[in-house]
């Protein structure tokens, strides 16, 4: 098992974010700027528009989509029929389609009713879960891009969203947040 120093990962990301801020040119925006804007605006809009319970259902839907896409035997037969250059577009589209379909069905299921606790949660719970959901969505979407596309991103973006440590962190953090915040809710 690899030895991951999360402290160094986070401190390195913080110092590189400062240098990346100077590298962003607003007259010629890069994909990093669009990713950052999507991250900030998406986290705010998702959270305050949908509420805590629906954001949690989004996270659960995303985990299910990752499991389905990662283990679908029919997906490989479709991939062999697609040009190599368009493979990542097919994978991203399939992932997002399965994710949205699962969210649609789960939001009308017993899972959604079991998460509804009669309140919308504290504002910072909503913001935290939406932040984690959008980060996970960006990380998983970027993971389907070819290496030559992700190599064009700035180092902080690659470290935070594309690296193995970054992807692992985005996958684990929502689970940890759900366990910790759910436990505190039951004690109140």
Long-range contacts (C-beta under 8 A, 24 or more apart in sequence): 4-165, 4-168, 6-165, 6-169, 9-159, 9-165, 9-166, 9-169, 12-159, 13-156, 13-159, 13-160, 16-155, 16-156, 16-159, 17-156, 19-156, 20-154, 20-155, 20-156, 20-157, 23-154, 30-152, 30-153, 30-154, 31-152, 31-153, 31-157, 32-153, 32-154, 32-156, 32-157, 35-138, 35-142, 35-153, 35-157, 35-161, 38-134, 38-138, 39-134, 39-135, 39-138, 42-130, 42-134, 42-137, 43-127, 43-130, 43-131, 43-133, 43-134, 43-135, 44-127, 44-130, 46-130, 46-133, 46-134, 47-126, 47-127, 47-129, 47-130, 47-131, 48-126, 48-127, 48-130, 50-130, 51-120, 51-121, 51-126, 52-120, 52-121, 52-125, 52-126, 52-129, 53-112, 53-115, 53-116, 53-117, 53-120, 53-121, 54-107, 54-112, 55-126, 55-129, 55-130, 55-133, 56-115, 56-129, 56-178, 57-103, 57-106, 57-107, 57-111, 57-112, 57-115, 58-103, 58-133, 59-129, 59-132, 59-133, 59-136, 59-174, 59-178, 60-106, 60-111, 61-99, 61-100, 61-102, 61-103, 61-106, 62-99, 62-133, 62-136, 62-137, 62-140, 64-102, 64-106, 65-95, 65-98, 65-99, 65-102, 66-95, 66-140, 68-98, 68-102, 69-94, 69-95, 69-98, 87-146, 88-144, 88-145, 88-146, 88-149, 91-144, 92-141, 92-144, 92-145, 95-140, 95-141, 95-144, 96-141, 117-185, 125-181, 128-177, 128-181, 129-174, 129-177, 129-178, 132-170, 132-173, 132-174, 132-177, 133-174, 135-161, 135-170, 135-173, 136-170, 136-171, 136-173, 136-174, 138-170, 139-166, 139-167, 139-170, 139-171, 140-167, 140-170, 143-167
